Amino acid sequence: MTKKVIVALGCLALLASFAIVANADQITIGPSIKGNNVIITDPKGTGPTTIGFTNNNKPSVTLQGTASYPDTMPFSGPYTFTFGSGTLPFLTKVSPSIYNVTMGTAPLTLDVCIISCANELDGTVVISYLSDANPALVNISGTITVTKVAGILYNDFAGGPGTVDFDVFLSKTTHSVDYVYGHKGNSTQGIISSGEVIGTPVPEPGTLALLGTSLLALASVLRRKLNF
């Protein structure tokens, strides 16, 4: 491969990265409403240890709070995590304070409406990891596949899948995740204290034009090199 081809490929990769990260803003997940908690539970003391929701200490399929967007001068509106019917995600410990999360048969969705649902993000969430390096502040993270996006959220989230992570604050009166996973306690729970949803933005028209020009230039170089 000639030096010209290598340079052209490098420029193409650089432009592609600009297309992905240009002008991206995140949705900030605020605290869940009072009594609406994330619960880590091992009710039989034999596993599996699962992740679910409670509302005033009763099982719940939803968890709600207020989200904001963008980062500067944010607007706000409600968010709702919802489990469908089926089995809940469960934990597998891989190292001290780090757990893999395997989704059960219950799908998990996230719906966010900023100002009104004219500015809406819907998606399917897959939780992948849980960390309790700080036993009082558990971090849960995963990915989101966007199924609907509209209004002011469109440019920052319509380009593809994104990531979701949030912190769960466990009060001093509750057990650690390690304690529950070790079958020493039945459950531990707490509110979402904060989190974020980061999407894949739609490439800007100017970036797409540059990308197209680079592709044409690369094709020309390859054609001359290979004598097509």
C-alpha positions as CSV (number, residue, x, y, z in Angstrom):
1,M,0.0,0.0,0.0
2,T,1.5,3.4,-1.0
3,K,2.1,6.3,1.3
4,K,-0.7,8.2,-0.5
5,V,-3.2,5.5,0.3
6,I,-2.2,5.3,3.9
7,V,-2.6,9.1,4.3
8,A,-6.0,9.0,2.6
9,L,-7.2,6.2,4.9
10,G,-5.9,8.1,8.0
11,C,-7.8,11.3,6.9
12,L,-10.9,9.2,6.3
13,A,-10.8,7.7,9.7
14,L,-10.3,11.1,11.3
15,L,-13.3,12.6,9.5
16,A,-15.4,9.6,10.5
17,S,-14.5,10.2,14.1
18,F,-15.5,13.9,13.8
19,A,-18.8,12.8,12.4
20,I,-19.5,10.6,15.4
21,V,-18.5,13.0,18.2
22,A,-19.5,16.4,16.8
23,N,-21.6,18.6,19.1
24,A,-22.9,15.8,21.3
25,D,-24.9,16.6,24.4
26,Q,-26.0,14.0,27.0
27,I,-29.2,13.5,28.9
28,T,-28.6,13.8,32.6
29,I,-30.6,11.5,34.8
30,G,-31.6,13.0,38.1
31,P,-32.6,11.4,41.3
32,S,-35.5,8.9,41.2
33,I,-38.6,9.9,43.1
34,K,-38.8,9.3,46.8
35,G,-39.5,5.6,47.6
36,N,-38.8,4.5,44.0
37,N,-35.6,2.5,44.4
38,V,-33.3,0.1,42.6
39,I,-33.2,-3.2,44.6
40,I,-30.5,-5.9,44.5
41,T,-32.1,-9.0,45.9
42,D,-31.4,-12.6,46.8
43,P,-34.7,-13.6,48.4
44,K,-34.0,-17.3,48.9
45,G,-30.4,-16.8,50.0
46,T,-29.2,-19.2,47.3
47,G,-29.0,-17.0,44.2
48,P,-29.4,-15.7,41.6
49,T,-28.9,-12.1,42.8
50,T,-31.1,-9.9,40.7
51,I,-31.7,-6.2,39.9
52,G,-35.2,-4.8,40.0
53,F,-37.3,-1.8,41.2
54,T,-39.4,-1.1,44.3
55,N,-42.0,1.6,45.1
56,N,-42.4,2.2,48.8
57,N,-40.9,-1.2,49.5
58,K,-43.2,-3.1,47.2
59,P,-42.1,-4.7,43.9
60,S,-42.5,-2.3,40.9
61,V,-41.9,-2.6,37.2
62,T,-41.1,1.1,36.8
63,L,-38.6,3.6,38.2
64,Q,-39.2,7.3,37.6
65,G,-37.4,10.6,38.1
66,T,-36.5,13.8,36.3
67,A,-34.0,14.1,33.5
68,S,-32.4,17.2,31.9
69,Y,-30.9,18.2,28.6
70,P,-28.6,19.7,27.3
71,D,-25.7,20.3,29.7
72,T,-25.8,24.1,29.4
73,M,-29.1,25.9,30.3
74,P,-30.9,22.6,30.5
75,F,-34.6,21.8,30.0
76,S,-36.1,19.1,32.0
77,G,-38.8,16.4,32.0
78,P,-39.7,12.9,33.3
79,Y,-37.8,9.7,32.7
80,T,-39.2,6.2,33.2
81,F,-37.3,2.9,33.3
82,T,-39.7,0.0,32.8
83,F,-39.3,-3.8,33.0
84,G,-41.5,-5.9,30.9
85,S,-42.8,-9.3,31.9
86,G,-40.2,-12.1,32.5
87,T,-37.2,-12.8,34.7
88,L,-34.9,-10.0,36.0
89,P,-31.2,-9.3,35.2
90,F,-28.8,-11.2,37.5
91,L,-25.3,-10.7,38.7
92,T,-22.1,-12.8,38.3
93,K,-19.1,-11.7,40.3
94,V,-15.9,-11.5,38.2
95,S,-13.6,-9.7,40.6
96,P,-13.8,-7.8,43.9
97,S,-16.5,-5.2,43.6
98,I,-17.1,-5.9,39.8
99,Y,-20.0,-7.9,38.5
100,N,-21.2,-8.8,35.0
101,V,-24.9,-8.4,34.5
102,T,-26.9,-10.8,32.4
103,M,-30.3,-9.7,31.2
104,G,-33.2,-12.0,32.0
105,T,-36.2,-12.4,29.8
106,A,-37.8,-9.2,31.0
107,P,-37.0,-6.4,28.5
108,L,-35.9,-3.0,30.1
109,T,-36.9,0.2,28.4
110,L,-36.2,3.8,29.0
111,D,-38.5,6.7,28.0
112,V,-37.4,10.3,28.4
113,C,-39.6,13.4,27.6
114,I,-37.9,16.8,27.7
115,I,-40.3,19.7,28.3
116,S,-43.0,17.6,26.5
117,C,-43.1,14.3,24.6
118,A,-42.6,16.3,21.4
119,N,-38.9,15.9,22.6
120,E,-38.8,12.2,23.3
121,L,-36.2,9.4,23.5
122,D,-37.3,5.8,23.8
123,G,-35.0,2.9,23.8
124,T,-34.2,-0.7,24.9
125,V,-31.6,-0.9,27.7
126,V,-29.2,-3.8,28.2
127,I,-27.4,-3.6,31.6
128,S,-23.9,-5.1,31.4
129,Y,-21.9,-4.2,34.5
130,L,-22.3,-3.3,38.2
131,S,-19.6,-1.9,40.4
132,D,-19.6,-1.3,44.1
133,A,-16.1,-0.2,44.6
134,N,-17.7,2.4,46.8
135,P,-20.2,0.2,48.7
136,A,-22.5,3.1,49.4
137,L,-22.6,4.3,45.8
138,V,-23.2,1.5,43.3
139,N,-22.6,2.2,39.6
140,I,-24.7,0.3,37.0
141,S,-24.0,0.7,33.3
142,G,-25.0,-0.7,29.9
143,T,-26.1,0.3,26.4
144,I,-29.3,1.7,24.9
145,T,-30.7,0.9,21.4
146,V,-32.8,3.9,20.4
147,T,-36.2,3.0,19.1
148,K,-37.7,6.5,18.9
149,V,-36.3,10.0,19.1
150,A,-37.8,13.3,18.3
151,G,-37.5,17.1,18.6
152,I,-34.4,18.7,20.2
153,L,-33.0,15.2,21.1
154,Y,-32.9,14.0,17.5
155,N,-29.4,15.3,16.4
156,D,-27.6,13.9,19.5
157,F,-29.3,10.5,19.6
158,A,-30.5,9.4,16.2
159,G,-27.1,8.3,14.9
160,G,-27.1,4.9,16.5
161,P,-26.9,3.1,19.8
162,G,-25.7,4.8,23.0
163,T,-24.7,4.2,26.6
164,V,-26.5,4.4,29.9
165,D,-25.0,4.6,33.4
166,F,-26.4,5.6,36.8
167,D,-25.4,5.6,40.4
168,V,-27.5,4.0,43.1
169,F,-27.1,5.5,46.6
170,L,-27.4,2.9,49.3
171,S,-28.3,4.3,52.8
172,K,-26.2,3.5,55.8
173,T,-28.9,1.2,57.0
174,T,-28.8,-1.1,54.0
175,H,-26.3,-3.9,53.1
176,S,-23.6,-3.8,50.4
177,V,-24.1,-5.6,47.2
178,D,-21.2,-8.0,48.1
179,Y,-23.1,-8.8,51.4
180,V,-26.3,-9.8,49.5
181,Y,-24.4,-11.6,46.7
182,G,-22.6,-13.7,49.4
183,H,-26.1,-14.9,50.6
184,K,-25.7,-13.0,54.0
185,G,-28.6,-10.7,53.4
186,N,-31.8,-10.8,51.3
187,S,-31.7,-7.4,49.7
188,T,-30.3,-3.9,49.5
189,Q,-31.8,-0.9,47.8
190,G,-31.5,2.8,47.1
191,I,-32.5,5.7,44.9
192,I,-30.8,6.6,41.6
193,S,-28.7,9.6,42.6
194,S,-27.5,10.6,39.2
195,G,-26.7,9.2,35.8
196,E,-26.4,9.9,32.1
197,V,-27.5,8.8,28.6
198,I,-25.0,9.4,25.9
199,G,-26.1,8.9,22.3
200,T,-24.6,8.7,18.8
201,P,-25.2,12.0,17.1
202,V,-26.3,12.4,13.5
203,P,-23.3,13.5,11.4
204,E,-23.4,17.2,10.4
205,P,-24.0,17.9,6.7
206,G,-20.6,19.6,6.4
207,T,-18.8,16.6,7.8
208,L,-20.7,14.3,5.5
209,A,-19.6,16.4,2.5
210,L,-16.0,16.2,3.6
211,L,-16.4,12.5,4.2
212,G,-17.8,12.0,0.7
213,T,-14.9,14.0,-0.9
214,S,-12.4,11.9,0.9
215,L,-14.0,8.7,-0.3
216,L,-13.9,9.9,-3.9
217,A,-10.2,10.9,-3.5
218,L,-9.4,7.5,-2.0
219,A,-11.2,5.7,-4.8
220,S,-9.1,7.7,-7.4
221,V,-5.8,6.9,-5.7
222,L,-6.7,3.2,-5.5
223,R,-7.8,3.1,-9.1
224,R,-4.5,4.6,-10.3
225,K,-2.6,2.3,-8.0
226,L,-4.4,-0.9,-9.2
227,N,-4.7,0.3,-12.8
228,F,-8.5,-0.2,-13.1
